[in-house]
Amino acid sequence: MVEAVLASAAAFAGFAAYAVRGKSSSLIAPSVWHGDRGKRAVSLTFDDGPSESTPALLELLARFDAKATFFMCGANVRRLPQIARHVAEAGHEIGNHTDLHPALYFKSPAFIEQEIARAQNTIAQVTGVTPRLFRAPYGVRWPGLRAAQQRHALNGIMWTVIGRDWKLNTPQIADIVLKGARNGAIFCLHDGRALTPTPDIRATLDAVRIVLPALRDQGFAFKTVSGIL
């Protein structure tokens, strides 16, 4: 009897973890984790910006004529409005990554709505672009998110591969990305570190210098997330 209860509890915990953080889960809110697998294209996405290092990343992307999707935090947009506008002016896609980058677990629907709405309004006012994509911080979805996404016409976006570039070195990041390269892959990297001013993203920048020519040589086109869905 005890073993059956423990097994049931373990099964429920596994199901709950998948619902909240599983990249292919749409149980809590609709989301996608890859694009069209029939086309030789991938999408580079960057979370937590804009930051003081975003312009260096934009230069790299321009060098390879690569379009990307930037999931921005409202607080960082307010801190660096000119850089946020530069991202939009360069033709990249901008998504909503909440206002203050909180993990959404155990948060109320009202809190989730406030985080999304404030970021949505900030990004629209500063850049002139109203986001149509949303990525939850840490990939954590929670009840109340579905309604908030619907109110703001936001499509949830997870990832095919996450580079763990906040803690790994350049060769490790590049290896993860290149090994995960598939038609329609969505790569999650970071041009910021939550709300930290002047974050050190040198490992990310150096990894992007490696993966852009390598993926191009494999025949991949670089599209925004909307461009590969």
TORPA-4810 file (N, C-alpha, C, O; in nm, 3 decimals):
<nodes>
NODE_1_0.084_-0.121_0.000_0.000_0.000_0.000_0.087_0.126_0.000_0.066_0.219_-0.078_M
NODE_2_0.187_0.126_0.090_0.275_0.242_0.099_0.352_0.258_-0.032_0.371_0.370_-0.080_V
NODE_3_0.397_0.146_-0.089_0.470_0.153_-0.214_0.384_0.209_-0.327_0.431_0.284_-0.412_E
NODE_4_0.256_0.171_-0.326_0.165_0.222_-0.429_0.145_0.373_-0.414_0.141_0.446_-0.513_A
NODE_5_0.133_0.419_-0.289_0.115_0.562_-0.265_0.240_0.639_-0.308_0.230_0.745_-0.370_V
NODE_6_0.357_0.585_-0.274_0.481_0.651_-0.311_0.498_0.655_-0.463_0.544_0.755_-0.519_L
NODE_7_0.461_0.545_-0.528_0.470_0.541_-0.674_0.377_0.643_-0.737_0.413_0.709_-0.834_A
NODE_8_0.256_0.655_-0.682_0.160_0.753_-0.733_0.210_0.895_-0.713_0.196_0.980_-0.800_S
NODE_9_0.268_0.919_-0.594_0.320_1.052_-0.565_0.434_1.087_-0.660_0.444_1.200_-0.708_A
NODE_10_0.521_0.989_-0.685_0.633_1.013_-0.776_0.583_1.039_-0.917_0.636_1.126_-0.987_A
NODE_11_0.482_0.964_-0.959_0.427_0.983_-1.093_0.365_1.122_-1.106_0.383_1.189_-1.207_A
NODE_12_0.291_1.165_-1.003_0.230_1.298_-1.005_0.336_1.407_-1.008_0.322_1.506_-1.081_F
NODE_13_0.443_1.389_-0.928_0.549_1.489_-0.926_0.614_1.500_-1.063_0.646_1.610_-1.109_A
NODE_14_0.634_1.386_-1.128_0.693_1.389_-1.261_0.603_1.458_-1.361_0.649_1.535_-1.445_G
NODE_15_0.473_1.430_-1.352_0.377_1.494_-1.442_0.374_1.645_-1.418_0.372_1.723_-1.514_F
NODE_16_0.374_1.686_-1.290_0.370_1.829_-1.259_0.495_1.899_-1.310_0.487_2.010_-1.362_A
NODE_17_0.610_1.834_-1.294_0.735_1.894_-1.341_0.733_1.911_-1.492_0.778_2.013_-1.544_A
NODE_18_0.681_1.812_-1.562_0.670_1.823_-1.708_0.576_1.936_-1.747_0.606_2.014_-1.837_Y
NODE_19_0.463_1.945_-1.678_0.365_2.049_-1.711_0.424_2.188_-1.693_0.398_2.278_-1.773_A
NODE_20_0.504_2.205_-1.589_0.559_2.338_-1.556_0.680_2.372_-1.641_0.694_2.486_-1.686_V
NODE_21_0.768_2.274_-1.665_0.896_2.305_-1.729_0.928_2.226_-1.854_1.026_2.255_-1.922_R
NODE_22_0.847_2.126_-1.886_0.875_2.047_-2.006_0.871_2.132_-2.131_0.774_2.205_-2.154_G
NODE_23_0.974_2.125_-2.212_0.981_2.214_-2.328_0.871_2.186_-2.430_0.834_2.275_-2.506_K
NODE_24_0.820_2.063_-2.433_0.715_2.031_-2.529_0.575_2.038_-2.468_0.477_2.005_-2.534_S
NODE_25_0.565_2.081_-2.341_0.437_2.085_-2.273_0.356_2.209_-2.308_0.408_2.321_-2.309_S
NODE_26_0.228_2.188_-2.336_0.134_2.299_-2.352_0.017_2.282_-2.256_-0.092_2.333_-2.280_S
NODE_27_0.041_2.210_-2.148_-0.066_2.180_-2.054_-0.111_2.303_-1.977_-0.231_2.320_-1.952_L
NODE_28_-0.018_2.388_-1.940_-0.053_2.508_-1.863_-0.083_2.626_-1.955_-0.176_2.703_-1.929_I
NODE_29_-0.006_2.639_-2.060_-0.026_2.748_-2.155_0.027_2.702_-2.291_0.123_2.625_-2.296_A
NODE_30_-0.034_2.747_-2.399_0.013_2.704_-2.532_0.155_2.753_-2.558_0.189_2.867_-2.528_P
NODE_31_0.237_2.665_-2.613_0.373_2.703_-2.647_0.428_2.608_-2.753_0.375_2.498_-2.772_S
NODE_32_0.532_2.650_-2.820_0.599_2.567_-2.920_0.747_2.562_-2.885_0.798_2.650_-2.817_V
NODE_33_0.815_2.458_-2.932_0.957_2.443_-2.899_1.043_2.416_-3.021_1.164_2.396_-3.009_W
NODE_34_0.983_2.414_-3.139_1.061_2.402_-3.262_0.979_2.460_-3.376_0.857_2.477_-3.366_H
NODE_35_1.048_2.489_-3.486_0.981_2.541_-3.604_0.961_2.435_-3.709_0.961_2.316_-3.680_G
NODE_36_0.943_2.480_-3.832_0.916_2.392_-3.945_1.036_2.300_-3.969_1.146_2.345_-4.003_D
NODE_37_1.014_2.169_-3.952_1.124_2.074_-3.967_1.151_2.039_-4.113_1.242_1.962_-4.143_R
NODE_38_1.072_2.095_-4.202_1.093_2.068_-4.344_1.181_2.170_-4.412_1.209_2.157_-4.531_G
NODE_39_1.225_2.272_-4.339_1.306_2.377_-4.400_1.442_2.387_-4.330_1.452_2.370_-4.208_K
NODE_40_1.545_2.413_-4.409_1.681_2.421_-4.356_1.704_2.558_-4.293_1.777_2.641_-4.345_R
NODE_41_1.639_2.578_-4.179_1.651_2.707_-4.110_1.646_2.683_-3.960_1.584_2.588_-3.912_A
NODE_42_1.713_2.771_-3.886_1.713_2.766_-3.740_1.689_2.907_-3.687_1.699_3.006_-3.761_V
NODE_43_1.658_2.914_-3.559_1.633_3.044_-3.497_1.720_3.059_-3.373_1.713_2.978_-3.280_S
NODE_44_1.801_3.164_-3.371_1.876_3.200_-3.252_1.791_3.296_-3.170_1.742_3.396_-3.221_L
NODE_45_1.774_3.265_-3.043_1.698_3.353_-2.955_1.786_3.392_-2.837_1.871_3.315_-2.792_T
NODE_46_1.764_3.514_-2.788_1.845_3.568_-2.679_1.753_3.625_-2.572_1.669_3.711_-2.599_F
NODE_47_1.770_3.577_-2.451_1.685_3.617_-2.338_1.754_3.720_-2.248_1.877_3.734_-2.250_D
NODE_48_1.673_3.790_-2.170_1.715_3.873_-2.056_1.766_4.012_-2.093_1.797_4.090_-2.003_D
NODE_49_1.775_4.045_-2.220_1.825_4.177_-2.257_1.716_4.282_-2.254_1.606_4.258_-2.204_G
NODE_50_1.747_4.398_-2.309_1.878_4.432_-2.365_1.981_4.458_-2.255_1.945_4.488_-2.141_P
NODE_51_2.108_4.447_-2.292_2.216_4.479_-2.200_2.319_4.565_-2.273_2.306_4.591_-2.393_S
NODE_52_2.418_4.606_-2.200_2.524_4.688_-2.260_2.602_4.610_-2.365_2.670_4.670_-2.449_E
NODE_53_2.593_4.478_-2.363_2.664_4.394_-2.459_2.581_4.360_-2.582_2.632_4.300_-2.677_S
NODE_54_2.454_4.395_-2.582_2.368_4.364_-2.696_2.419_4.424_-2.826_2.412_4.356_-2.929_T
NODE_55_2.471_4.547_-2.829_2.522_4.601_-2.956_2.632_4.515_-3.018_2.639_4.503_-3.140_P
NODE_56_2.719_4.456_-2.936_2.824_4.369_-2.990_2.763_4.246_-3.054_2.811_4.198_-3.157_A
NODE_57_2.657_4.195_-2.994_2.587_4.081_-3.052_2.520_4.119_-3.183_2.522_4.041_-3.278_L
NODE_58_2.461_4.237_-3.190_2.398_4.283_-3.313_2.499_4.294_-3.426_2.467_4.263_-3.541_L
NODE_59_2.621_4.338_-3.395_2.725_4.346_-3.498_2.758_4.208_-3.553_2.776_4.192_-3.674_E
NODE_60_2.767_4.108_-3.465_2.795_3.971_-3.509_2.684_3.920_-3.600_2.711_3.862_-3.705_L
NODE_61_2.561_3.940_-3.559_2.448_3.892_-3.639_2.445_3.961_-3.775_2.418_3.897_-3.877_L
NODE_62_2.474_4.090_-3.778_2.473_4.164_-3.905_2.581_4.112_-3.999_2.562_4.108_-4.120_A
NODE_63_2.694_4.073_-3.942_2.804_4.023_-4.024_2.764_3.900_-4.104_2.815_3.878_-4.214_R
NODE_64_2.673_3.821_-4.049_2.630_3.699_-4.117_2.486_3.710_-4.170_2.424_3.611_-4.206_F
NODE_65_2.436_3.833_-4.173_2.300_3.858_-4.221_2.201_3.766_-4.150_2.111_3.709_-4.213_D
NODE_66_2.217_3.753_-4.021_2.134_3.662_-3.940_2.030_3.742_-3.862_2.064_3.836_-3.791_A
NODE_67_1.905_3.703_-3.876_1.799_3.762_-3.796_1.773_3.672_-3.675_1.778_3.549_-3.685_K
NODE_68_1.744_3.734_-3.562_1.724_3.660_-3.438_1.602_3.714_-3.365_1.542_3.814_-3.406_A
NODE_69_1.566_3.648_-3.257_1.455_3.691_-3.173_1.508_3.720_-3.033_1.576_3.637_-2.972_T
NODE_70_1.477_3.838_-2.983_1.523_3.883_-2.852_1.405_3.888_-2.756_1.311_3.966_-2.776_F
NODE_71_1.408_3.806_-2.653_1.305_3.808_-2.550_1.351_3.904_-2.440_1.440_3.871_-2.361_F
NODE_72_1.290_4.022_-2.437_1.336_4.131_-2.352_1.257_4.143_-2.222_1.138_4.115_-2.217_M
NODE_73_1.329_4.185_-2.117_1.266_4.218_-1.989_1.230_4.367_-1.989_1.311_4.451_-2.028_C
NODE_74_1.109_4.398_-1.945_1.066_4.536_-1.946_1.158_4.628_-1.869_1.185_4.740_-1.914_G
NODE_75_1.207_4.583_-1.754_1.296_4.667_-1.672_1.424_4.701_-1.747_1.475_4.812_-1.736_A
NODE_76_1.477_4.605_-1.823_1.599_4.632_-1.899_1.571_4.725_-2.018_1.657_4.805_-2.055_N
NODE_77_1.454_4.715_-2.075_1.417_4.806_-2.183_1.409_4.949_-2.130_1.454_5.042_-2.197_V
NODE_78_1.352_4.966_-2.012_1.344_5.100_-1.954_1.485_5.152_-1.919_1.510_5.272_-1.929_R
NODE_79_1.574_5.063_-1.880_1.710_5.103_-1.843_1.792_5.139_-1.966_1.875_5.231_-1.961_R
NODE_80_1.770_5.067_-2.077_1.850_5.086_-2.198_1.758_5.101_-2.320_1.762_5.017_-2.410_L
NODE_81_1.678_5.204_-2.323_1.580_5.218_-2.432_1.643_5.230_-2.570_1.590_5.177_-2.667_P
NODE_82_1.757_5.300_-2.580_1.819_5.319_-2.711_1.867_5.185_-2.769_1.857_5.162_-2.890_Q
NODE_83_1.920_5.098_-2.684_1.965_4.968_-2.732_1.846_4.883_-2.773_1.852_4.811_-2.873_I
NODE_84_1.737_4.890_-2.698_1.616_4.816_-2.735_1.567_4.861_-2.873_1.529_4.779_-2.956_A
NODE_85_1.568_4.991_-2.895_1.524_5.042_-3.026_1.619_4.997_-3.137_1.576_4.969_-3.249_R
NODE_86_1.747_4.989_-3.105_1.846_4.945_-3.204_1.817_4.802_-3.249_1.832_4.770_-3.367_H
NODE_87_1.776_4.717_-3.156_1.742_4.579_-3.191_1.628_4.578_-3.293_1.633_4.507_-3.393_V
NODE_88_1.525_4.657_-3.265_1.411_4.662_-3.357_1.451_4.720_-3.491_1.410_4.670_-3.596_A
NODE_89_1.530_4.826_-3.489_1.572_4.892_-3.614_1.658_4.801_-3.701_1.661_4.816_-3.823_E
NODE_90_1.728_4.706_-3.638_1.812_4.613_-3.713_1.731_4.499_-3.775_1.787_4.413_-3.843_A
NODE_91_1.600_4.499_-3.752_1.514_4.400_-3.816_1.497_4.271_-3.738_1.448_4.172_-3.792_G
NODE_92_1.538_4.271_-3.613_1.521_4.151_-3.532_1.383_4.151_-3.466_1.318_4.254_-3.453_H
NODE_93_1.341_4.034_-3.426_1.211_4.017_-3.361_1.226_4.037_-3.211_1.328_3.999_-3.152_E
NODE_94_1.125_4.097_-3.149_1.128_4.122_-3.005_1.012_4.048_-2.940_0.896_4.061_-2.981_I
NODE_95_1.044_3.971_-2.836_0.943_3.900_-2.759_0.940_3.949_-2.616_1.029_4.022_-2.571_G
NODE_96_0.837_3.909_-2.545_0.814_3.948_-2.405_0.876_3.842_-2.313_0.851_3.722_-2.329_N
NODE_97_0.958_3.887_-2.217_1.022_3.796_-2.120_0.991_3.838_-1.977_1.071_3.818_-1.886_H
NODE_98_0.873_3.897_-1.959_0.824_3.955_-1.833_0.895_4.085_-1.803_0.989_4.124_-1.873_T
NODE_99_0.851_4.151_-1.698_0.906_4.281_-1.663_1.031_4.269_-1.577_1.134_4.330_-1.607_D
NODE_100_1.024_4.190_-1.470_1.133_4.183_-1.372_1.201_4.047_-1.367_1.282_4.022_-1.278_L
NODE_101_1.169_3.959_-1.462_1.233_3.827_-1.472_1.212_3.739_-1.348_1.307_3.679_-1.299_H
NODE_102_1.090_3.730_-1.297_1.068_3.639_-1.185_1.038_3.498_-1.233_0.984_3.480_-1.343_P
NODE_103_1.071_3.397_-1.153_1.019_3.263_-1.179_0.869_3.268_-1.147_0.830_3.322_-1.043_A
NODE_104_0.787_3.214_-1.232_0.642_3.231_-1.217_0.576_3.126_-1.127_0.457_3.135_-1.098_L
NODE_105_0.654_3.026_-1.083_0.588_2.925_-0.998_0.544_2.986_-0.865_0.610_3.072_-0.806_Y
NODE_106_0.427_2.938_-0.820_0.362_2.983_-0.697_0.321_3.131_-0.701_0.295_3.192_-0.597_F
NODE_107_0.315_3.187_-0.822_0.269_3.325_-0.836_0.121_3.326_-0.874_0.073_3.235_-0.940_K
NODE_108_0.050_3.430_-0.832_-0.092_3.440_-0.859_-0.117_3.480_-1.004_-0.029_3.537_-1.068_S
NODE_109_-0.237_3.451_-1.057_-0.270_3.498_-1.192_-0.256_3.649_-1.205_-0.214_3.699_-1.310_P
NODE_110_-0.290_3.724_-1.099_-0.278_3.870_-1.105_-0.132_3.912_-1.118_-0.101_4.006_-1.191_A
NODE_111_-0.044_3.845_-1.047_0.100_3.876_-1.056_0.152_3.847_-1.196_0.224_3.928_-1.254_F
NODE_112_0.114_3.732_-1.250_0.159_3.694_-1.384_0.110_3.795_-1.488_0.185_3.836_-1.575_I
NODE_113_-0.016_3.833_-1.477_-0.072_3.932_-1.568_0.004_4.064_-1.559_0.036_4.125_-1.662_E
NODE_114_0.033_4.108_-1.438_0.103_4.235_-1.419_0.242_4.231_-1.482_0.284_4.327_-1.547_Q
NODE_115_0.314_4.121_-1.462_0.448_4.108_-1.518_0.447_4.113_-1.670_0.530_4.179_-1.733_E
NODE_116_0.352_4.043_-1.729_0.345_4.038_-1.875_0.296_4.172_-1.931_0.351_4.222_-2.028_I
NODE_117_0.194_4.228_-1.869_0.136_4.353_-1.919_0.235_4.469_-1.912_0.244_4.548_-2.005_A
NODE_118_0.309_4.479_-1.802_0.402_4.590_-1.790_0.515_4.579_-1.893_0.555_4.678_-1.954_R
NODE_119_0.567_4.457_-1.912_0.670_4.439_-2.015_0.615_4.467_-2.153_0.681_4.532_-2.235_A
NODE_120_0.494_4.420_-2.179_0.432_4.440_-2.310_0.418_4.589_-2.340_0.450_4.635_-2.450_Q
NODE_121_0.371_4.663_-2.242_0.351_4.807_-2.261_0.485_4.880_-2.277_0.498_4.968_-2.363_N
NODE_122_0.583_4.844_-2.196_0.714_4.908_-2.205_0.778_4.886_-2.341_0.825_4.980_-2.404_T
NODE_123_0.779_4.760_-2.386_0.842_4.729_-2.514_0.772_4.803_-2.628_0.838_4.857_-2.717_I
NODE_124_0.640_4.805_-2.625_0.565_4.874_-2.731_0.593_5.023_-2.731_0.612_5.083_-2.837_A
NODE_125_0.596_5.084_-2.614_0.618_5.228_-2.606_0.759_5.268_-2.647_0.778_5.370_-2.712_Q
NODE_126_0.857_5.188_-2.609_0.996_5.223_-2.635_1.037_5.191_-2.778_1.104_5.271_-2.843_V
NODE_127_0.998_5.074_-2.827_1.047_5.028_-2.958_0.947_5.048_-3.071_0.984_5.044_-3.188_T
NODE_128_0.820_5.068_-3.036_0.717_5.076_-3.139_0.672_4.940_-3.187_0.592_4.930_-3.280_G
NODE_129_0.721_4.834_-3.124_0.686_4.696_-3.161_0.605_4.634_-3.049_0.646_4.636_-2.933_V
NODE_130_0.490_4.577_-3.083_0.410_4.504_-2.985_0.444_4.356_-2.996_0.415_4.294_-3.098_T
NODE_131_0.505_4.299_-2.892_0.545_4.158_-2.900_0.427_4.065_-2.926_0.315_4.089_-2.880_P
NODE_132_0.455_3.960_-3.001_0.357_3.855_-3.026_0.405_3.720_-2.974_0.335_3.619_-2.984_R
NODE_133_0.526_3.721_-2.917_0.583_3.599_-2.861_0.618_3.621_-2.714_0.651_3.733_-2.673_L
NODE_134_0.609_3.514_-2.636_0.640_3.521_-2.493_0.725_3.402_-2.452_0.696_3.288_-2.490_F
NODE_135_0.828_3.428_-2.376_0.905_3.319_-2.314_0.909_3.342_-2.164_0.949_3.449_-2.117_R
NODE_136_0.868_3.242_-2.090_0.868_3.252_-1.944_1.010_3.243_-1.889_1.088_3.160_-1.936_A
NODE_137_1.046_3.327_-1.793_1.178_3.314_-1.730_1.200_3.173_-1.677_1.112_3.114_-1.614_P
NODE_138_1.318_3.120_-1.703_1.356_2.985_-1.660_1.269_2.877_-1.724_1.277_2.760_-1.686_Y
NODE_139_1.186_2.914_-1.820_1.097_2.818_-1.883_0.986_2.770_-1.793_0.926_2.665_-1.820_G
NODE_140_0.955_2.844_-1.687_0.855_2.801_-1.588_0.718_2.856_-1.626_0.697_2.977_-1.626_V
NODE_141_0.625_2.766_-1.657_0.485_2.805_-1.679_0.405_2.776_-1.552_0.438_2.685_-1.476_R
NODE_142_0.296_2.854_-1.529_0.218_2.837_-1.406_0.072_2.874_-1.436_0.046_2.956_-1.524_W
NODE_143_-0.023_2.815_-1.363_-0.163_2.849_-1.387_-0.186_3.000_-1.380_-0.136_3.069_-1.291_P
NODE_144_-0.260_3.049_-1.475_-0.282_3.193_-1.492_-0.209_3.245_-1.615_-0.244_3.351_-1.667_G
NODE_145_-0.109_3.171_-1.660_-0.033_3.216_-1.777_-0.114_3.206_-1.905_-0.105_3.293_-1.991_L
NODE_146_-0.192_3.100_-1.918_-0.272_3.083_-2.040_-0.362_3.204_-2.063_-0.368_3.258_-2.174_R
NODE_147_-0.433_3.247_-1.959_-0.525_3.361_-1.972_-0.448_3.489_-2.006_-0.493_3.569_-2.088_A
NODE_148_-0.331_3.508_-1.943_-0.253_3.629_-1.970_-0.202_3.630_-2.114_-0.205_3.733_-2.180_A
NODE_149_-0.157_3.515_-2.162_-0.112_3.508_-2.302_-0.227_3.538_-2.397_-0.210_3.608_-2.496_Q
NODE_150_-0.343_3.485_-2.367_-0.458_3.508_-2.453_-0.496_3.655_-2.455_-0.528_3.710_-2.561_Q
NODE_151_-0.494_3.720_-2.338_-0.531_3.862_-2.331_-0.438_3.948_-2.415_-0.481_4.048_-2.472_R
NODE_152_-0.312_3.910_-2.422_-0.214_3.992_-2.493_-0.175_3.933_-2.628_-0.079_3.978_-2.691_H
NODE_153_-0.250_3.832_-2.672_-0.226_3.768_-2.803_-0.082_3.722_-2.819_-0.018_3.748_-2.920_A
NODE_154_-0.032_3.653_-2.716_0.106_3.607_-2.714_0.114_3.456_-2.733_0.041_3.380_-2.669_L
NODE_155_0.202_3.415_-2.822_0.230_3.273_-2.841_0.349_3.236_-2.755_0.454_3.300_-2.764_N
NODE_156_0.336_3.133_-2.673_0.445_3.091_-2.588_0.553_3.019_-2.667_0.524_2.937_-2.755_G
NODE_157_0.679_3.050_-2.635_0.792_2.991_-2.706_0.889_2.931_-2.604_0.938_2.999_-2.515_I
NODE_158_0.914_2.801_-2.620_1.021_2.738_-2.542_1.145_2.728_-2.631_1.178_2.824_-2.701_M
NODE_159_1.212_2.617_-2.631_1.333_2.603_-2.711_1.357_2.458_-2.745_1.310_2.367_-2.675_W
NODE_160_1.430_2.436_-2.851_1.476_2.302_-2.886_1.601_2.268_-2.807_1.617_2.158_-2.754_T
NODE_161_1.691_2.366_-2.801_1.820_2.349_-2.732_1.849_2.475_-2.651_1.833_2.586_-2.701_V
NODE_162_1.891_2.456_-2.526_1.932_2.570_-2.444_2.084_2.561_-2.422_2.134_2.456_-2.381_I
NODE_163_2.155_2.669_-2.449_2.301_2.666_-2.449_2.366_2.671_-2.313_2.487_2.650_-2.301_G
NODE_164_2.287_2.697_-2.208_2.342_2.709_-2.071_2.461_2.805_-2.068_2.561_2.782_-2.000_R
NODE_165_2.446_2.912_-2.143_2.558_3.004_-2.160_2.580_3.095_-2.040_2.675_3.173_-2.038_D
NODE_166_2.495_3.086_-1.941_2.516_3.165_-1.819_2.619_3.097_-1.727_2.665_3.159_-1.631_W
NODE_167_2.657_2.971_-1.757_2.751_2.903_-1.668_2.859_2.823_-1.740_2.959_2.787_-1.678_K
NODE_168_2.843_2.796_-1.869_2.942_2.716_-1.942_3.041_2.806_-2.014_3.019_2.926_-2.031_L
NODE_169_3.152_2.745_-2.058_3.251_2.822_-2.133_3.219_2.818_-2.283_3.129_2.747_-2.326_N
NODE_170_3.294_2.894_-2.359_3.265_2.909_-2.502_3.262_2.777_-2.578_3.165_2.752_-2.648_T
NODE_171_3.364_2.691_-2.567_3.359_2.566_-2.644_3.240_2.479_-2.606_3.181_2.414_-2.692_P
NODE_172_3.204_2.477_-2.479_3.090_2.396_-2.435_2.958_2.449_-2.493_2.874_2.372_-2.538_Q
NODE_173_2.942_2.580_-2.491_2.820_2.640_-2.546_2.809_2.611_-2.695_2.704_2.568_-2.743_I
NODE_174_2.917_2.634_-2.767_2.916_2.611_-2.911_2.888_2.464_-2.943_2.816_2.434_-3.037_A
NODE_175_2.945_2.374_-2.864_2.924_2.231_-2.887_2.778_2.193_-2.869_2.724_2.116_-2.949_D
NODE_176_2.713_2.246_-2.766_2.571_2.217_-2.742_2.487_2.264_-2.861_2.400_2.191_-2.909_I
NODE_177_2.513_2.386_-2.907_2.435_2.441_-3.017_2.456_2.360_-3.144_2.360_2.323_-3.211_V
NODE_178_2.580_2.333_-3.177_2.608_2.264_-3.303_2.558_2.120_-3.302_2.511_2.070_-3.404_L
NODE_179_2.566_2.053_-3.188_2.514_1.917_-3.179_2.361_1.914_-3.187_2.302_1.814_-3.227_K
NODE_180_2.297_2.024_-3.148_2.151_2.030_-3.152_2.094_2.088_-3.279_1.972_2.107_-3.290_G
NODE_181_2.179_2.118_-3.376_2.133_2.182_-3.499_2.049_2.085_-3.582_2.098_1.981_-3.626_A
NODE_182_1.923_2.121_-3.603_1.828_2.045_-3.683_1.739_2.144_-3.756_1.728_2.259_-3.714_R
NODE_183_1.677_2.102_-3.862_1.578_2.188_-3.927_1.475_2.235_-3.825_1.418_2.153_-3.753_N
NODE_184_1.452_2.366_-3.819_1.350_2.419_-3.730_1.392_2.435_-3.586_1.309_2.466_-3.501_G
NODE_185_1.520_2.415_-3.555_1.564_2.425_-3.417_1.555_2.568_-3.365_1.586_2.663_-3.437_A
NODE_186_1.513_2.581_-3.242_1.511_2.710_-3.172_1.616_2.702_-3.061_1.604_2.621_-2.970_I
NODE_187_1.718_2.787_-3.071_1.827_2.787_-2.973_1.805_2.899_-2.871_1.776_3.013_-2.908_F
NODE_188_1.818_2.866_-2.745_1.803_2.966_-2.639_1.941_3.003_-2.584_2.011_2.921_-2.526_C
NODE_189_1.977_3.130_-2.603_2.099_3.187_-2.547_2.060_3.315_-2.473_1.941_3.344_-2.459_L
NODE_190_2.157_3.390_-2.427_2.126_3.507_-2.344_2.216_3.625_-2.379_2.337_3.609_-2.392_H
NODE_191_2.155_3.743_-2.394_2.235_3.865_-2.409_2.229_3.948_-2.281_2.270_4.064_-2.281_D
NODE_192_2.179_3.890_-2.175_2.176_3.953_-2.044_2.181_3.846_-1.936_2.186_3.726_-1.966_G
NODE_193_2.181_3.889_-1.813_2.176_3.799_-1.700_2.069_3.850_-1.605_2.099_3.919_-1.507_R
NODE_194_1.944_3.816_-1.636_1.829_3.868_-1.562_1.835_4.021_-1.565_1.838_4.080_-1.674_A
NODE_195_1.838_4.088_-1.448_1.838_4.235_-1.446_1.974_4.293_-1.410_1.983_4.410_-1.375_L
NODE_196_2.079_4.212_-1.419_2.213_4.257_-1.381_2.266_4.361_-1.480_2.272_4.334_-1.600_T
NODE_197_2.305_4.479_-1.433_2.367_4.578_-1.525_2.504_4.531_-1.572_2.577_4.466_-1.497_P
NODE_198_2.538_4.563_-1.696_2.668_4.531_-1.755_2.707_4.385_-1.730_2.813_4.359_-1.673_T
NODE_199_2.624_4.291_-1.772_2.656_4.150_-1.749_2.772_4.104_-1.837_2.795_4.158_-1.945_P
NODE_200_2.843_4.004_-1.788_2.953_3.947_-1.865_2.899_3.836_-1.954_2.870_3.726_-1.907_D
NODE_201_2.885_3.864_-2.083_2.835_3.763_-2.177_2.941_3.729_-2.282_2.908_3.691_-2.394_I
NODE_202_3.068_3.743_-2.244_3.176_3.717_-2.339_3.171_3.573_-2.391_3.197_3.550_-2.509_R
NODE_203_3.138_3.477_-2.304_3.132_3.338_-2.350_3.024_3.321_-2.455_3.043_3.247_-2.552_A
NODE_204_2.911_3.389_-2.438_2.804_3.382_-2.537_2.848_3.443_-2.669_2.828_3.384_-2.775_T
NODE_205_2.906_3.562_-2.663_2.951_3.629_-2.785_3.053_3.545_-2.861_3.047_3.533_-2.983_L
NODE_206_3.147_3.487_-2.788_3.249_3.406_-2.854_3.188_3.278_-2.913_3.231_3.232_-3.019_D
NODE_207_3.088_3.222_-2.845_3.021_3.104_-2.899_2.944_3.138_-3.025_2.943_3.060_-3.121_A
NODE_208_2.880_3.253_-3.027_2.807_3.295_-3.147_2.903_3.315_-3.264_2.869_3.284_-3.378_V
NODE_209_3.023_3.365_-3.236_3.124_3.380_-3.342_3.160_3.245_-3.404_3.196_3.238_-3.522_R
NODE_210_3.151_3.140_-3.324_3.182_3.005_-3.373_3.064_2.945_-3.449_3.081_2.891_-3.558_I
NODE_211_2.944_2.955_-3.390_2.831_2.879_-3.446_2.773_2.944_-3.571_2.720_2.872_-3.657_V
NODE_212_2.781_3.074_-3.585_2.722_3.137_-3.704_2.786_3.086_-3.833_2.714_3.040_-3.922_L
NODE_213_2.918_3.092_-3.848_2.976_3.039_-3.973_2.961_2.888_-3.985_2.945_2.836_-4.096_P
NODE_214_2.966_2.817_-3.872_2.955_2.671_-3.879_2.816_2.629_-3.926_2.803_2.539_-4.009_A
NODE_215_2.713_2.693_-3.874_2.576_2.660_-3.917_2.552_2.705_-4.061_2.484_2.636_-4.137_L
NODE_216_2.606_2.819_-4.096_2.592_2.866_-4.234_2.654_2.766_-4.331_2.598_2.736_-4.436_R
NODE_217_2.772_2.714_-4.294_2.840_2.617_-4.380_2.761_2.487_-4.392_2.779_2.413_-4.488_D
NODE_218_2.675_2.458_-4.294_2.590_2.340_-4.299_2.461_2.366_-4.378_2.375_2.278_-4.391_Q
NODE_219_2.448_2.486_-4.430_2.334_2.518_-4.514_2.214_2.575_-4.441_2.107_2.589_-4.501_G
NODE_220_2.229_2.610_-4.313_2.117_2.665_-4.238_2.100_2.814_-4.264_2.197_2.889_-4.271_F
NODE_221_1.976_2.856_-4.279_1.942_2.999_-4.281_1.907_3.040_-4.139_1.859_2.959_-4.060_A
NODE_222_1.931_3.167_-4.107_1.903_3.218_-3.973_1.776_3.303_-3.979_1.775_3.409_-4.042_F
NODE_223_1.671_3.256_-3.914_1.541_3.322_-3.917_1.498_3.361_-3.776_1.549_3.309_-3.677_K
NODE_224_1.403_3.453_-3.769_1.337_3.478_-3.641_1.249_3.359_-3.606_1.224_3.273_-3.690_T
NODE_225_1.203_3.355_-3.482_1.113_3.246_-3.445_0.988_3.247_-3.532_0.947_3.143_-3.582_V
NODE_226_0.929_3.364_-3.551_0.809_3.371_-3.637_0.841_3.326_-3.779_0.754_3.274_-3.848_S
NODE_227_0.965_3.347_-3.821_1.004_3.311_-3.956_1.019_3.162_-3.979_1.019_3.117_-4.094_G
NODE_228_1.033_3.083_-3.871_1.046_2.938_-3.889_0.924_2.860_-3.841_0.919_2.738_-3.855_I
NODE_229_0.827_2.929_-3.784_0.708_2.857_-3.737_0.617_2.821_-3.854_0.512_2.760_-3.834_L
</nodes>
